[in-house]
Amino acid sequence: MMQTLQATALEDGKEDRHFVTALARGLEVLSCFRTGDKALGNQEIAKRCKLPKSTVSRLTYTLTKLGYLIQLEESGKYRLGTSTLALGSYMMARLDVKQMAKPMMQELAEFAKATVSLGTRDRLAMLYVENFRSSAALTLSVDVGSRIPLLSSALGRAYLAEISPAERVELLERFREYDEQAWPSIQSSINTALEDYRALGCTRSFGDLQAHVNGIAVAFNPGGGLPVMAISCAGPAFSLSQEFLLNEVRPRLIEMARKLQASAGRT
């Protein structure tokens, strides 16, 4: 579903005369690599990007010449190159809010014996930019750079609750256009998330993203031209109850977001 939604967004961009389709397609190729992928061939990339294989072949050739991809001699497949790493490293180094969040995230992870994550939207998904796990043996394992569904995660729901109504309508419209049949259920879950945010100050995902996984999240505006970000605390339901999350973790998570937004406003 994620790749199809991204392909739909690319098609929509063609109606904008300022939209450079070739550039968009090249970026789609780079973004189709996921955590855990060792290498991808042109056929796999074409399938994920919903592009003709001949088009993908030209894109991967160009991206390899520029250092954004590396072609493996033994298989002919591609992996992300050093130019991509340089871009990501520069961005992460400039993300001051991430540095400010680290000690608070680690403290909360140990308190809750859970995983605390910082993320923001990457097109139609949420992207992890920082994670801290408790030293407890049984916690969730998530990687920086990996993506999770926006609509069913506490992280994504908090992001939706924090952005402006106009941004939210525009974003949700893309999901509605993709699956009209599922839209009533999606709309109901998002309305519930918005009500949670107004009443509780956080969003919830209790078994929605993954069965037997509980999580809550709070979003904030980091300022400095950066997009809205969200912080979540999640873990296995048998060790992280809904009651503990709402009664003990929630006020701490809200206070963390408040401090990060206030600190960002001074930088």
Secondary structure as the mmCIF struct_conf table of DSSP 4:
data_model
#
loop_
_struct_conf.conf_type_id
_struct_conf.id
_struct_conf.beg_label_comp_id
_struct_conf.beg_label_asym_id
_struct_conf.beg_label_seq_id
_struct_conf.end_label_comp_id
_struct_conf.end_label_asym_id
_struct_conf.end_label_seq_id
HELX_RH_AL_P HELX_RH_AL_P1 MET A 2 GLY A 13
TURN_TY1_P TURN_TY1_P1 LYS A 14 GLU A 15
BEND BEND1 ASP A 16 ASP A 16
TURN_TY1_P TURN_TY1_P2 ARG A 17 HIS A 18
HELX_RH_AL_P HELX_RH_AL_P2 THR A 21 SER A 31
TURN_TY1_P TURN_TY1_P3 CYS A 32 CYS A 32
TURN_TY1_P TURN_TY1_P4 THR A 35 GLY A 36
STRN STRN1 LEU A 40 LEU A 40
HELX_RH_AL_P HELX_RH_AL_P3 ASN A 42 CYS A 49
TURN_TY1_P TURN_TY1_P5 LYS A 50 LYS A 50
HELX_RH_AL_P HELX_RH_AL_P4 LYS A 53 LYS A 65
TURN_TY1_P TURN_TY1_P6 LEU A 66 GLY A 67
BEND BEND2 TYR A 68 TYR A 68
STRN STRN2 LEU A 69 GLN A 71
TURN_TY1_P TURN_TY1_P7 GLU A 73 SER A 75
STRN STRN3 TYR A 78 LEU A 80
HELX_RH_AL_P HELX_RH_AL_P5 THR A 82 ALA A 93
TURN_TY1_P TURN_TY1_P8 ARG A 94 ARG A 94
HELX_RH_AL_P HELX_RH_AL_P6 ASP A 96 ALA A 112
TURN_TY1_P TURN_TY1_P9 LYS A 113 LYS A 113
BEND BEND3 ALA A 114 ALA A 114
STRN STRN4 THR A 115 ASP A 122
TURN_TY1_P TURN_TY1_P10 ARG A 123 LEU A 124
STRN STRN5 ALA A 125 ARG A 133
BEND BEND4 SER A 135 LEU A 138
TURN_TY1_P TURN_TY1_P11 VAL A 144 GLY A 145
STRN STRN6 ARG A 147 PRO A 149
TURN_TY1_P TURN_TY1_P12 LEU A 150 SER A 152
BEND BEND5 SER A 153 SER A 153
HELX_RH_AL_P HELX_RH_AL_P7 ALA A 154 GLU A 162
BEND BEND6 ILE A 163 ILE A 163
HELX_RH_AL_P HELX_RH_AL_P8 PRO A 165 TYR A 178
TURN_TY1_P TURN_TY1_P13 GLU A 180 ALA A 182
HELX_RH_AL_P HELX_RH_AL_P9 TRP A 183 LEU A 200
BEND BEND7 GLY A 201 CYS A 202
STRN STRN7 THR A 203 PHE A 206
BEND BEND8 GLY A 207 GLN A 210
TURN_TY1_P TURN_TY1_P14 ALA A 211 HIS A 212
STRN STRN8 VAL A 213 PHE A 220
TURN_TY1_P TURN_TY1_P15 GLY A 224 GLY A 225
HELX_LH_PP_P HELX_LH_PP_P1 LEU A 226 VAL A 228
STRN STRN9 MET A 229 PRO A 236
TURN_TY1_P TURN_TY1_P16 ALA A 237 SER A 239
BEND BEND9 LEU A 240 LEU A 240
HELX_RH_AL_P HELX_RH_AL_P10 GLN A 242 PHE A 244
HELX_RH_PI_P HELX_RH_PI_P1 LEU A 245 VAL A 249
HELX_RH_AL_P HELX_RH_AL_P11 ARG A 250 ARG A 266
#
